[in-house]
Amino acid sequence: MSATTVTRRRHRRRLLPRPWFLAVASLVLLAGCASDAPQDMLQPEGSFARTLDNLFNPIFWVAVLVFVVVEGLIVYAIVKWRYRGDADDGVADAGEMPAQLHGNTRLEIGWTILPALVLAGVAVFTVPVVFELNAEPAKGEALEVDVTGAQFWWGYEYPSQPDFGITDGIVTANELHIPAGQRVYLTLRSVDVIHSFWAPKLNGKRDVVPGRVHNWLLEADEPGVYSGQCAEFCGVSHANMRLKVVAHDATSWDAWVEDMQEEPVEPVSGLAAEGFELFQQRGCSGCHVVEGAYDEVAEDAPAAPDLTHLFSRDCFAGCIYDLNDRNELEAWLRDPQRKAGSKMVVGQLTEADIDALYAYLETLE
């Protein structure tokens, strides 16, 4: 076998991807495949999410076309002008050198103007969508909700809106409840660091910057539960700052609003009454509001969820734990640091204390 043949085979082997690379690439590709992904932005279920999807799809194919053309030219150049050996060692000659185009004014102007024209074309379709997603609806046309981002949970406050059955205002956390088929106008603020509100099936991401007020629109086509999360790194529990959007039909929306506007009844006897006293003694009332019982928190208290209707929710602690599982809440009371970065401090609790606190919290429906 000639030296030329051996060298060519070696070059071909170098160009072929290694088996481990193919295995890793396949795993990465398969990791992105799911038929029922709860946060799939490519399956919009609301008008604003569809607006983004309708913009994304054509721009994606434009990007694919640009990628194919550019990468095709690169591959063509690699193959045509690849190194073919060294004439000094008896192997095939090094091949012709490509024409040097440095300083070619026409080419440089061309590949500057062409991308600019492509981006200008994209902007023609993008700019109107930006304005549409930031447009403030007329009063009464959309449900208004004030959203607060804090490490590491979301709070929601509904001002009085008779058109939506809300007369006294509602405060809740972790779960955003909305009527299906209705626009929702969010006013977002942060009390600490930059967060990003993201419910993928209902709209895109909206950054929430401290000291600034941001607005965003949502709408769900059908009743259901839509998952989301903070999409901006905000600390050690960023990945645990989730959210849930619950869209109601007309009947269940009216029922939810009615329940949320009732004050919980203060327990006067039994284990729940003991838990009510412990709630104050252990300092819980210094951070958490319970309307009609513990309405004021300490001035230096960290931001904490309103617990007035805690057991009307399905999740807690940034929506990472199931509130319907008693073991989860009891484990949280034993050690709030099971969620990294938690600012909740209750000290050492006995099992009797935990039973009493659970009995009281369970009355907050």
PyMOL commands that set and color helices and strands:
alter all, ss='L'
color gray80, all
select helices_A, chain A and resi 3-15+19-31+47-80+87-89+105-134+162-164+238-240+250-260+270-281+284-286+310-312+326-334+336-338+351-361
alter helices_A, ss='H'
color red, helices_A
select strands_A, chain A and resi 142-150+153-158+170-173+175-179+183-190+195-198+205-208+214-218+224-230+242-248+315-316+321-322
alter strands_A, ss='S'
color yellow, strands_A
deselect
rebuild
show_as cartoon
